Amino acid sequence: MRVHAVGRPELPPLEMPARFKHDIAYFMTPSGERGAPALASDEYWIDAAEARRWLDDGVLMLISPLDSASKAEVEISEEQERWLEWLLEHDIQHVRVEA
């Protein structure tokens, strides 16, 4: 799987394992929230401040879709950490994934 920086053709895509297609949903900002634009299929907006917090903390908070009061703190993987570092190093918020 490749992660492309939308609007940044000079940056080579980041190679990620196939399971990242599911992982990225944990990190995305929904369209219309915190400045996230409307997105095409397979595109995601990642809030830079959130990316920095996840990287610094080494964890992300998962909220149950069935009960918003149920939350779990999950340690980010080495692959997720590498991806967050790539985002922040290149000032990327808008990405597209392709298999």
PAKE-859720 format. One line per field, with one value per residue (C-alpha): residue number from 1; residue in one letter; y, z, x. Coordinates in Angstrom, 2 decimals, decimal comma. Example, Ala and Ser with C-alpha at 12.3 -4.5 7.8 and 13.67 -1.06 7.14 Angstrom:
seq: (1 | 2)
type: (a | s)
v: (-4,50 | -1,06)
w: (7,80 | 7,14)
u: (12,30 | 13,67)
% end
This chain:
seq: (1 | 2 | 3 | 4 | 5 | 6 | 7 | 8 | 9 | 10 | 11 | 12 | 13 | 14 | 15 | 16 | 17 | 18 | 19 | 20 | 21 | 22 | 23 | 24 | 25 | 26 | 27 | 28 | 29 | 30 | 31 | 32 | 33 | 34 | 35 | 36 | 37 | 38 | 39 | 40 | 41 | 42 | 43 | 44 | 45 | 46 | 47 | 48 | 49 | 50 | 51 | 52 | 53 | 54 | 55 | 56 | 57 | 58 | 59 | 60 | 61 | 62 | 63 | 64 | 65 | 66 | 67 | 68 | 69 | 70 | 71 | 72 | 73 | 74 | 75 | 76 | 77 | 78 | 79 | 80 | 81 | 82 | 83 | 84 | 85 | 86 | 87 | 88 | 89 | 90 | 91 | 92 | 93 | 94 | 95 | 96 | 97 | 98 | 99)
type: (m | r | v | h | a | v | g | r | p | e | l | p | p | l | e | m | p | a | r | f | k | h | d | i | a | y | f | m | t | p | s | g | e | r | g | a | p | a | l | a | s | d | e | y | w | i | d | a | a | e | a | r | r | w | l | d | d | g | v | l | m | l | i | s | p | l | d | s | a | s | k | a | e | v | e | i | s | e | e | q | e | r | w | l | e | w | l | l | e | h | d | i | q | h | v | r | v | e | a)
v: (0,00 | 3,50 | 6,73 | 9,81 | 13,42 | 15,07 | 18,14 | 17,28 | 15,36 | 16,05 | 13,73 | 10,01 | 7,96 | 6,24 | 2,43 | 0,94 | -2,57 | -3,45 | -3,37 | 0,37 | 0,85 | 0,08 | 1,86 | 5,24 | 5,62 | 5,95 | 9,04 | 10,86 | 14,08 | 13,88 | 16,37 | 19,66 | 19,22 | 21,26 | 22,57 | 19,24 | 19,73 | 17,46 | 14,47 | 12,07 | 8,31 | 6,93 | 10,42 | 11,40 | 14,59 | 14,31 | 17,23 | 18,29 | 19,12 | 15,72 | 13,99 | 15,73 | 14,73 | 11,07 | 10,94 | 12,66 | 10,52 | 7,27 | 6,45 | 7,27 | 7,23 | 4,92 | 5,66 | 2,95 | 3,64 | 2,04 | 3,99 | 7,29 | 6,98 | 3,82 | 4,77 | 2,87 | 4,13 | 2,17 | 2,30 | 3,30 | 0,77 | 1,40 | 1,64 | 4,19 | 6,14 | 6,17 | 7,43 | 10,21 | 11,27 | 11,40 | 13,57 | 16,01 | 16,15 | 17,13 | 19,22 | 16,90 | 16,80 | 15,58 | 12,04 | 9,45 | 5,71 | 3,18 | -0,56)
w: (0,00 | -0,77 | 0,97 | -1,26 | -0,13 | -2,09 | -3,99 | -3,30 | -6,38 | -5,47 | -2,44 | -3,07 | -1,59 | 1,73 | 1,60 | 4,30 | 4,97 | 3,55 | 7,00 | 7,16 | 5,00 | 8,18 | 10,60 | 8,88 | 9,87 | 13,52 | 12,63 | 10,14 | 10,77 | 9,33 | 6,57 | 8,02 | 11,39 | 12,41 | 8,88 | 7,06 | 3,50 | 1,56 | 0,45 | -2,48 | -2,06 | -0,46 | 0,72 | 4,35 | 6,28 | 9,30 | 11,75 | 12,26 | 15,95 | 16,57 | 14,64 | 16,83 | 20,02 | 18,94 | 18,08 | 21,31 | 23,49 | 21,59 | 21,95 | 20,44 | 22,01 | 20,42 | 21,08 | 20,68 | 17,82 | 19,95 | 23,15 | 23,07 | 26,80 | 26,16 | 25,31 | 25,10 | 24,90 | 22,28 | 21,74 | 18,19 | 16,20 | 14,80 | 11,32 | 12,48 | 14,21 | 10,99 | 9,07 | 11,61 | 11,43 | 7,61 | 7,84 | 10,27 | 8,59 | 5,28 | 6,69 | 5,16 | 6,18 | 3,04 | 1,91 | -0,55 | -0,13 | -2,95 | -2,85)
u: (0,00 | 1,19 | 0,30 | 0,54 | 0,69 | -2,13 | -0,93 | 2,72 | 3,93 | 7,57 | 7,28 | 7,58 | 4,74 | 5,25 | 5,06 | 2,84 | 1,51 | -1,93 | -3,55 | -2,86 | -5,97 | -7,95 | -5,61 | -5,78 | -9,44 | -8,34 | -6,30 | -8,53 | -10,40 | -13,94 | -14,82 | -16,03 | -14,30 | -11,21 | -10,69 | -10,93 | -12,22 | -14,58 | -12,53 | -12,56 | -12,68 | -9,49 | -8,44 | -7,96 | -7,29 | -5,01 | -5,03 | -1,39 | -1,85 | -3,41 | -0,62 | 1,96 | 0,09 | -0,21 | 3,48 | 4,55 | 2,24 | 2,80 | -0,89 | -4,25 | -7,68 | -10,25 | -13,90 | -16,51 | -18,94 | -21,66 | -21,03 | -19,12 | -18,44 | -16,39 | -12,81 | -9,56 | -6,01 | -4,02 | -0,26 | 0,68 | 2,71 | 6,18 | 4,65 | 2,08 | 4,85 | 6,91 | 3,84 | 3,17 | 6,81 | 6,55 | 3,43 | 4,98 | 8,40 | 6,81 | 3,94 | 1,31 | -2,34 | -4,12 | -3,27 | -4,54 | -4,02 | -3,74 | -3,29)
% end
